[in-house]
Amino acid sequence: MKNPSHFIFAFRNRTMTDPAKAAISSRRKPKQARSADLVSAILEAAIQVLAKEGVRRFTTTRVAERAGVSVGSVYQYFPNKASILFRLQADEWRQTTEMLINILQDMRKPPLERLRLLVHAFLRSECEEAEIRTALNDAAPFYRDTPEAHETRAAGDRIIEQFMREALPTAPDSVRALAGDLVMTTFSSVGKQFSETPRTAKEIHAYSEALADMLCAYLASLN
């Protein structure tokens, strides 16, 4: 995957309390370069199948065919299709956390400039990989109540909390918490709606600037 397809803002709104219905952990970890390449090929094929077929027609057999390997080769690392979907989502979570850290914790830039950069990166990513994000959302019952999901949400919350302390140094904790929740909810709702329609690079840039102006003005008013 080239970029995080859906940020933690969208992921936060995809929580459920029902336990996962199938084993979703990988069967084993690749230890050699050749094995790692095989796993990468399987995951890339899974992305293509998911985008083309959707979650309802997503099967291990189709993934194997797209990857050009046997079904048995897939089963060496993934016991079922749920485990493949979970791996795709886990990779998204990891990339999401890394992006949040890289942008929001870059102390060389003032907080509002970081927020503006995040808005642009977020909307661009949402539009670039809208099909995959939608398909993973449909597959959410496979993975949304896992320990990894809770850990990722907690990590994202900590990053946002730290950012709000920098952006709103004089505001009470309750105001920072509200601001963080409002910003994240706005990202989630706006990103989903905006990316449902194909957008040009010019449209994405213009919309990002407008959204960034709005959020930055909101935070500035709280100070």
Phi, psi and chi 1 to 4 in degrees:
 res  aa     phi    psi   chi1   chi2   chi3   chi4
   1 MET       -  133.3  -79.8  172.6  -82.6      -
   2 LYS   -76.5  -37.0   52.7 -169.8  176.5 -178.6
   3 ASN  -143.9  162.8  -71.2  -46.9      -      -
   4 PRO   -59.6  121.6  -24.2   34.0      -      -
   5 SER   -73.8  -37.7  -51.6      -      -      -
   6 HIS  -140.3  129.9   41.4  139.7      -      -
   7 PHE   -75.7  171.9  -81.9   35.6      -      -
   8 ILE   -65.0  -21.2 -155.1  164.0      -      -
   9 PHE   -62.7  -46.6  -50.6  104.3      -      -
  10 ALA   -68.7  -39.8      -      -      -      -
  11 PHE   -62.5  -35.9  164.4   69.1      -      -
  12 ARG   -58.5  -31.3  -93.2 -179.4   51.9  134.5
  13 ASN   -86.2   11.8  -72.2  -17.4      -      -
  14 ARG  -119.4   44.5  -61.6  173.8 -175.3  173.2
  15 THR   -99.2  145.8  -50.9      -      -      -
  16 MET  -140.6  162.5   61.8  179.4  -70.3      -
  17 THR  -107.2  -10.8   56.1      -      -      -
  18 ASP   -72.7  140.8  -66.5  -23.8      -      -
  19 PRO   -67.3  153.7   25.3  -34.0      -      -
  20 ALA   -62.4  144.0      -      -      -      -
  21 LYS   -95.1   -5.4  -63.7  178.8  176.3   60.0
  22 ALA  -147.6  157.8      -      -      -      -
  23 ALA   -64.4  130.4      -      -      -      -
  24 ILE  -124.9   -2.5   55.1  177.3      -      -
  25 SER   -77.3  153.4   60.5      -      -      -
  26 SER   -65.3  148.0  -61.2      -      -      -
  27 ARG   -68.6  -41.1 -168.0  179.4  -66.2  -82.0
  28 ARG  -157.7  162.6   69.4  176.8 -175.5  175.7
  29 LYS   -94.8  138.7  -55.1  -73.4 -174.2 -178.1
  30 PRO   -70.5  131.4   24.9  -33.3      -      -
  31 LYS  -108.1  -19.3  -64.1 -178.4  178.6 -179.5
  32 GLN  -114.3  159.7  -61.1  178.7  -11.8      -
  33 ALA   -59.7  -40.3      -      -      -      -
  34 ARG   -63.6  -40.4 -175.2  170.5   60.0 -178.6
  35 SER   -66.5  -40.2  -62.5      -      -      -
  36 ALA   -63.0  -39.0      -      -      -      -
  37 ASP   -64.4  -37.6  -70.5  -17.6      -      -
  38 LEU   -64.9  -45.2  174.4   58.0      -      -
  39 VAL   -62.2  -41.5  170.5      -      -      -
  40 SER   -61.1  -40.6  -64.6      -      -      -
  41 ALA   -65.9  -39.1      -      -      -      -
  42 ILE   -64.4  -43.6  -68.4  170.9      -      -
  43 LEU   -68.6  -38.8  -66.9  174.8      -      -
  44 GLU   -64.5  -41.0 -176.8   60.0   35.3      -
  45 ALA   -63.8  -39.2      -      -      -      -
  46 ALA   -62.0  -39.9      -      -      -      -
  47 ILE   -60.6  -44.2  -67.7  171.3      -      -
  48 GLN   -66.0  -42.3  -64.0  172.0   14.2      -
  49 VAL   -65.3  -42.5  171.8      -      -      -
  50 LEU   -62.7  -42.1 -165.6   59.4      -      -
  51 ALA   -67.8  -37.5      -      -      -      -
  52 LYS   -84.0  -42.8 -178.6  178.9  179.0 -179.8
  53 GLU   -98.7  -24.5  -55.0  -70.8  -11.2      -
  54 GLY    82.2  169.0      -      -      -      -
  55 VAL   -69.5  -28.9   69.0      -      -      -
  56 ARG   -68.1  -30.2  -66.5 -175.6 -179.0  -83.1
  57 ARG  -105.7   10.7  -69.2  174.6   54.4   81.6
  58 PHE   -79.5  119.0 -177.9   90.7      -      -
  59 THR  -135.3  159.1   65.4      -      -      -
  60 THR   -62.6  -37.5  -55.1      -      -      -
  61 THR   -62.2  -44.6  -60.0      -      -      -
  62 ARG   -64.2  -37.8  -74.9 -167.0  171.0   91.6
  63 VAL   -63.8  -44.4  171.0      -      -      -
  64 ALA   -61.7  -43.2      -      -      -      -
  65 GLU   -62.8  -43.4  -69.7  174.4   -9.8      -
  66 ARG   -66.6  -35.4 -179.7   59.3   63.7   93.4
  67 ALA   -79.0  -15.0      -      -      -      -
  68 GLY    74.6   32.1      -      -      -      -
  69 VAL  -130.0  170.5  -59.1      -      -      -
  70 SER   -77.7  157.0   67.8      -      -      -
  71 VAL   -61.4  -35.7  175.1      -      -      -
  72 GLY   -60.2  -35.6      -      -      -      -
  73 SER   -64.6  -38.5  -65.3      -      -      -
  74 VAL   -65.6  -42.5  176.4      -      -      -
  75 TYR   -67.1  -17.7  -77.0  139.3      -      -
  76 GLN   -61.5  -30.6  -72.0 -177.5   45.7      -
  77 TYR  -116.1  -24.1  -59.8   97.2      -      -
  78 PHE  -132.1  114.4  -58.2  100.4      -      -
  79 PRO   -69.1  -20.9   24.0  -34.3      -      -
  80 ASN  -163.0  176.4   47.8   45.1      -      -
  81 LYS   -68.5  -28.3   72.7  174.2 -173.3  179.0
  82 ALA   -61.7  -38.0      -      -      -      -
  83 SER   -68.6  -31.7   67.2      -      -      -
  84 ILE   -68.5  -46.3  -59.3  176.0      -      -
  85 LEU   -61.5  -39.5  -67.3  169.1      -      -
  86 PHE   -64.8  -40.5  177.4   74.5      -      -
  87 ARG   -62.9  -41.8  172.1   60.5 -175.3  -88.6
  88 LEU   -59.6  -44.5  -66.8  178.6      -      -
  89 GLN   -68.9  -39.2 -177.6   60.3   80.1      -
  90 ALA   -61.9  -39.4      -      -      -      -
  91 ASP   -64.2  -38.4  -74.2  -11.4      -      -
  92 GLU   -61.8  -45.4  -64.6  -85.1  -11.1      -
  93 TRP   -59.8  -43.9  -66.3  -22.3      -      -
  94 ARG   -62.6  -45.5  174.8 -179.0   52.7   78.1
  95 GLN   -65.0  -37.2  -66.1  169.8   -2.4      -
  96 THR   -61.0  -49.0  -69.3      -      -      -
  97 THR   -61.1  -41.7  -58.4      -      -      -
  98 GLU   -62.5  -40.2  -70.3  175.5   -3.4      -
  99 MET   -68.4  -41.7 -178.4  170.5  -73.2      -
 100 LEU   -59.2  -43.8  -73.5  172.6      -      -
 101 ILE   -64.3  -47.6  -69.3  172.4      -      -
 102 ASN   -62.1  -35.6  -69.3  -22.0      -      -
 103 ILE   -90.3  -52.8  -65.5  177.9      -      -
 104 LEU   -77.2  -20.2  -67.5 -174.0      -      -
 105 GLN  -104.5   16.9  -65.0 -174.7   -5.7      -
 106 ASP   -81.8   95.1 -175.9   -1.5      -      -
 107 MET   -70.5   -7.2  -56.3  -59.3  -68.9      -
 108 ARG   -74.7  -15.7  -63.7  169.0  -61.1  178.0
 109 LYS  -115.3  146.9  -61.2  179.4  178.0   66.9
 110 PRO   -66.0  155.7   21.5  -31.4      -      -
 111 PRO   -53.8  -44.8  -28.0   36.3      -      -
 112 LEU   -69.0  -29.9  -65.0 -173.1      -      -
 113 GLU   -68.2  -37.5 -177.7  178.5  -18.9      -
 114 ARG   -63.8  -42.3  -74.7  178.0 -109.3  163.2
 115 LEU   -61.7  -41.1  178.9   59.6      -      -
 116 ARG   -62.8  -42.8 -175.8  173.0  -65.0  -84.2
 117 LEU   -62.2  -39.3  -70.8  172.8      -      -
 118 LEU   -66.3  -39.1 -173.5   60.1      -      -
 119 VAL   -58.3  -47.4  169.7      -      -      -
 120 HIS   -63.6  -46.2  -80.9  -90.4      -      -
 121 ALA   -63.7  -39.4      -      -      -      -
 122 PHE   -65.0  -52.9  166.3   68.5      -      -
 123 LEU   -65.7  -37.0  -76.2 -177.5      -      -
 124 ARG   -62.4  -44.3 -174.5  167.1   57.0 -111.8
 125 SER   -65.7  -42.2  178.3      -      -      -
 126 GLU   -58.4  -43.0  -70.6  -75.5  -73.1      -
 127 CYS   -74.8  -34.4  -68.5      -      -      -
 128 GLU   -67.8  -32.8  -75.1  176.1   -9.3      -
 129 GLU  -128.8   41.8  -59.2 -172.4    0.6      -
 130 ALA   -62.1  -39.2      -      -      -      -
 131 GLU   -64.5  -45.3  -71.6 -177.5  -17.0      -
 132 ILE   -65.0  -42.2  -65.1  -63.3      -      -
 133 ARG   -62.5  -43.1 -171.3 -175.8   59.1 -102.9
 134 THR   -63.6  -42.9  -60.3      -      -      -
 135 ALA   -65.2  -41.2      -      -      -      -
 136 LEU   -65.7  -34.7  -79.6  175.2      -      -
 137 ASN   -64.0  -38.5 -173.2   42.2      -      -
 138 ASP   -65.5  -29.1  -68.2  -21.2      -      -
 139 ALA   -89.5    5.8      -      -      -      -
 140 ALA   -54.5  -35.8      -      -      -      -
 141 PRO   -56.3  -18.5  -28.3   36.8      -      -
 142 PHE   -74.2  -23.7  -71.3  119.3      -      -
 143 TYR  -141.0   -4.7   53.6   71.1      -      -
 144 ARG   -73.2  -16.2  -80.3 -161.2  -68.2 -158.1
 145 ASP  -111.2   24.6 -160.5   43.1      -      -
 146 THR   -82.1  158.7   61.1      -      -      -
 147 PRO   -57.6  -36.2  -25.5   34.6      -      -
 148 GLU   -62.1  -36.8  -69.8   87.3  -12.6      -
 149 ALA   -64.3  -45.3      -      -      -      -
 150 HIS   -65.2  -39.3  -66.2  -67.1      -      -
 151 GLU   -64.5  -39.3  -69.4  170.0    6.5      -
 152 THR   -67.4  -43.0  -59.2      -      -      -
 153 ARG   -61.2  -42.3  -76.6 -164.6  -62.6  -83.9
 154 ALA   -63.8  -41.3      -      -      -      -
 155 ALA   -63.5  -43.9      -      -      -      -
 156 GLY   -62.5  -41.8      -      -      -      -
 157 ASP   -61.3  -39.4  -72.3  -17.6      -      -
 158 ARG   -66.1  -39.2  -72.3 -167.2  -64.2  -90.4
 159 ILE   -64.3  -45.1  -65.2  169.5      -      -
 160 ILE   -65.6  -40.6  -64.5  -61.0      -      -
 161 GLU   -61.3  -44.4 -177.8  179.5   -6.3      -
 162 GLN   -64.1  -40.9  177.7 -178.6  -22.4      -
 163 PHE   -62.6  -42.0  172.6   75.3      -      -
 164 MET   -66.4  -30.6  -74.0  -59.0  166.5      -
 165 ARG   -64.9  -34.4  -75.2 -161.4  -62.7  -91.7
 166 GLU   -76.8  -41.7  -62.4  176.4   42.8      -
 167 ALA   -73.2  -30.9      -      -      -      -
 168 LEU  -126.7   67.2  -55.9  172.4      -      -
 169 PRO   -65.0  -26.0   25.0  -35.2      -      -
 170 THR  -102.5   -3.1   62.1      -      -      -
 171 ALA   -82.3  149.5      -      -      -      -
 172 PRO   -64.2  158.7  -18.1   30.5      -      -
 173 ASP   -57.6  -37.8  -71.1  -18.3      -      -
 174 SER   -64.5  -36.6   59.2      -      -      -
 175 VAL   -69.4  -40.4  172.6      -      -      -
 176 ARG   -63.1  -42.4  -68.6  173.7 -173.7  157.9
 177 ALA   -62.8  -43.8      -      -      -      -
 178 LEU   -63.1  -43.3  175.6   61.8      -      -
 179 ALA   -62.9  -44.0      -      -      -      -
 180 GLY   -61.5  -43.3      -      -      -      -
 181 ASP   -66.4  -40.0 -175.1   65.4      -      -
 182 LEU   -65.8  -42.9 -171.7  147.1      -      -
 183 VAL   -62.8  -44.8  168.2      -      -      -
 184 MET   -67.1  -40.9  -65.6  177.6   78.8      -
 185 THR   -64.7  -38.7  -58.3      -      -      -
 186 THR   -63.6  -44.8  -59.5      -      -      -
 187 PHE   -55.9  -49.3  -93.3   80.7      -      -
 188 SER   -61.5  -50.8  175.5      -      -      -
 189 SER   -68.7  -47.7  -59.4      -      -      -
 190 VAL   -67.4  -43.3  171.7      -      -      -
 191 GLY   -61.1  -43.9      -      -      -      -
 192 LYS   -62.7  -48.3 -179.6  178.9 -178.2  -60.1
 193 GLN   -67.0  -42.7 -177.5  176.9   10.5      -
 194 PHE   -66.3  -38.2 -178.5   71.0      -      -
 195 SER   -81.8   -5.1   62.6      -      -      -
 196 GLU   -69.3  -20.4  -73.2  175.6  -12.4      -
 197 THR  -112.2  134.6  -58.6      -      -      -
 198 PRO   -55.8  134.8  -26.0   35.6      -      -
 199 ARG  -125.7  146.4  -54.7  -71.3 -177.1  173.9
 200 THR   -82.4  164.0   65.2      -      -      -
 201 ALA   -60.3  -37.0      -      -      -      -
 202 LYS   -64.8  -42.3 -175.1  176.1 -179.4  179.6
 203 GLU   -65.0  -41.5  -71.6  175.1  -35.2      -
 204 ILE   -62.8  -43.2  -64.9  171.5      -      -
 205 HIS   -63.9  -46.3  178.6   79.8      -      -
 206 ALA   -62.7  -43.5      -      -      -      -
 207 TYR   -66.6  -39.6 -155.9   89.0      -      -
 208 SER   -62.7  -43.2  -62.5      -      -      -
 209 GLU   -61.9  -43.2  -81.0  -67.2  -70.5      -
 210 ALA   -64.6  -43.6      -      -      -      -
 211 LEU   -66.1  -40.9  179.8   58.7      -      -
 212 ALA   -64.2  -40.8      -      -      -      -
 213 ASP   -58.0  -44.4  -74.7  -15.7      -      -
 214 MET   -64.5  -47.7 -178.5 -177.9   71.4      -
 215 LEU   -69.7  -38.8  -66.0  176.7      -      -
 216 CYS   -66.6  -39.2  -73.2      -      -      -
 217 ALA   -64.0  -38.4      -      -      -      -
 218 TYR   -62.2  -48.4  167.4   63.5      -      -
 219 LEU   -66.0  -39.1  -68.3 -171.5      -      -
 220 ALA   -61.7  -36.7      -      -      -      -
 221 SER   -67.4  -28.2   71.2      -      -      -
 222 LEU   -74.7  -21.3  -62.8  179.3      -      -
 223 ASN   -84.9      -  -85.5  -33.3      -      -
